[in-house]
Amino acid sequence: MKIFQLYLLRKFFKTFFLATFGLLLLFAFSGIVARADVFAKHHTTLIQIFTFTILKSPQWLVEIIPVAILIGCVLTMSEIIRNKELLAIQTSGVNIWQVIAPFFIFGFVTSVLVYFFNDWVALDSTRKAYDYYTHIIKKRKPKKTYGKYFNVFLEKKLAKGRALFFIGFFDAEKNTGSNFSLLYEDASIKKEIFSPLFSYKNGRWILKNAQILIWDKEIKPTSFKEEKILKSNFKISPEEICIKEKPFVEMKTYELLNQIQKLKNLGIDSKKESTEVHRRFSFALSNLVVVFIGISFSIFLSFLGRIVSVVLSILLAFIYWGLFSFSIALGNTGILP
């Protein structure tokens, strides 16, 4: 790497780290202020506030880095243009691509690092922060069930026999699912119930188009019937069927891709899960995109002062992430493919 490139990177990193630290403090302060009434209501200690802030910091850092890169690029390039340093560098025979190449390399490397940092650190830390805030600070009981479940098998012993449950798919948030199968047996009979679609409401399982087959103790079929709607508690609740599972927004990308494949195999809508995968890749690449935006902005508006440049950089960041969030919303609704 040439001397002038090291010089530019030193100027850039000075601004970048200062912006990152300043924005992180701003995010932490605003996060505390936004929850001040909750902290006061629940008599939260300083240690608890500090713990929550530390747990939230990785996610804030992921959101801050692109803005810090944008500010660093704008201020560095604007300064060397105003001070005629860029002109002197080009006069010595260096083309503009050699000048800006280190910024793009840094943006690309940062995109890769941010992607893995978000996947392996920030997601887990954010979940822990949410759980800590909800259960420790606000003292709420954990939600019993959430998430989507596949191929659930459960054996339940009853007073006169046993019941074997198999559920192909169950959405614990909506309390709906598909491929419900129950095999009940005791000393005298064996009963099998199957339903392609089912739901759980007001303490009862509601099976649609249920098929009921009964055998005697010699395993001979004695009756078969179909019911459009069959309601029963089956002496079992969703909490017994479900195990703790992460919502899709908390899954690592490889887990999320497996989840999407399972949903597709069952013919279940996976727009939100697919959009989340694209969002993660797009957000990581924004660290590279802002390099292009920042350099272009600084070249054409280099006559502006440092403070104005910082304000406009933050404004650009808000516009970019506003459009980004709008696109994600369109993707979740299926308007955008």
VEXBA-550135 format. One record per residue (C-alpha): y, z, x negated; residue in one letter. Coordinates in steps of 0.25 Angstrom, whole numbers, plus 5000, padded with zeros to 4 digits. Layout:
! VEXBA-550135
YZXA/...
This chain:
! VEXBA-550135
500050005000M/501449964995K/502550064991I/503450015003F/502350035013Q/502050175008L/503550205009Y/503550155024L/502350235027L/502950365021R/504150345030K/503250305042F/502350425040F/503550525039K/504050475052T/502650465059F/502250615055F/503650665059L/503550595073A/502150645075T/502450785072F/503650785081G/503050715092L/501850815092L/502750935092L/503450865104L/502150845111F/501650985109A/503051045114F/503050955126S/501650985129G/501951135128I/503151125137V/502451045147A/501451155149R/502351275147A/502251315162D/500751315161V/500751395148F/501751495154A/500951505167K/499651535160H/500251625149H/499751525138T/499851585124T/500451515112L/499051495106I/498551425118Q/499751335118I/499551305104F/498151275106T/498351185117F/499451115109T/498551095097I/497451035106L/498450935112K/499050895099S/497950785095P/498250715108Q/499750725106W/499550675092L/498850545097V/499950515107E/501050545096I/500550465085I/500950325091P/502350375094V/502450435079A/501950295074I/503050225082L/504150315077I/503650305063G/503650155063C/504950145070V/505750235061L/505050185048T/505350045051M/506750065056S/507150145044E/506650045034I/507349925042I/508650005043R/508650045028N/508349895024K/507049945018E/506249845025L/507149735021L/506949785006A/505449785008I/505449645013Q/506349595003T/505349634992S/504349544998G/503649635008V/503349575022N/503549655035I/502049665037W/501849735024Q/502949835029V/502349865043I/500849855039A/500650005035P/501250045049F/500149955056F/499050005047I/499450155050F/499550115065G/498150065065F/497550175057V/498250275066T/497750205079S/496250225074V/496450365070L/497150405083V/496050345091Y/494950425084F/495850545084F/496150535099N/494650515101D/494050625093W/495150725092V/496250715103A/495350695115L/494550815112D/495850895109S/496550855122T/495350895130R/495351035123K/496851045125A/496651015140Y/495451115142D/496251215134Y/497551195143Y/496751195156T/495751305153H/496351395143I/497851385146I/497851355161K/496551435163K/495851335172R/494351325174K/493751195167P/493451085177K/491951085180K/491650935180T/492350805175Y/491950675169G/490950575172K/489450595171Y/488250505169F/486750515171N/486750665175V/485450735176F/485350875182L/484150965186E/484451075196K/483351175200K/483451225214L/482751335222A/481551245227K/481551135217G/482451055208R/483450945208A/483650835198L/485050765199F/485350635192F/486750575193I/487150445187G/488650465187F/489550575191F/491050575191D/491350725190A/492850705193E/492650625206K/491350695209N/490650555212T/489550485205G/488350385207S/486850385206N/486550525211F/485050565211S/484450695215L/482950725214L/482550855221Y/481150915221E/480451045225D/478951075228A/478950995241S/479850875240I/480650785230K/481950725235K/482750615228E/484150585232I/484950465226F/486350415228S/487150305221P/488450375224L/488850515226F/490050615226S/490250765226Y/491250825236K/491450965242N/490151025235G/489250915240R/488650785234W/488850665243I/487850555240L/488050415245K/486950325250N/485950435246A/484450405245Q/483450515248I/482050515244L/481050625247I/479650645241W/478550755245D/477850845235K/476850735233E/477950635228I/477850555241K/479150495247P/479350565260T/480750515264S/481850425260F/483250415266K/484650365263E/485950435266E/487350365265K/487950505262I/487150625257L/487850755255K/487350885248S/487650985237N/486350965230F/486551105225K/487251045213I/488751025209S/489450925200P/489651035190E/488151045188E/487950895186I/489150875177C/489250925162I/490550935155K/491050795151E/492350745146K/493250655154P/493350515149F/494750535143V/494250645134E/493050565129M/492950505116K/493050345116T/491550325113Y/491250425125E/492150355134L/491550215131L/490250275134N/490750325147Q/491350195151I/490050125148Q/489350225157K/490350205168L/490150055167K/488650055168N/488750135181L/489850045186G/490950155187I/492350125184D/492850155170S/494250105170K/494850235166K/493850265155E/494050115149S/495550135150T/495450265142E/494650195131V/495750085130H/496850185130R/496250255118R/496150135110F/497550085114S/498250215112F/497650225098A/498150085095L/499550125100S/499750185086N/499650035080L/500449975092V/501650075089V/501750025075V/502049885080F/503049935090I/503750025080G/503849925069I/504349815079S/505349915085F/505949965072S/506149825067I/506949775079F/507649905081L/507849965067S/509349985069F/509050105077L/509150245072G/507950335069R/508250425082I/508350305091V/507150235085S/506350365087V/506750375102V/506450225104L/505150245097S/504750355107I/505250275119L/504350155114L/503150245113A/503450295128F/503550155133I/502250115125Y/501450235130W/501950215144G/501450075145L/500150125138F/499950235149S/500250135160F/499250035155S/498250145154I/498550185169A/498350035173L/496950035165G/496450155172N/496750095186T/496149965182G/497349885183I/497249845168L/495849805163P/
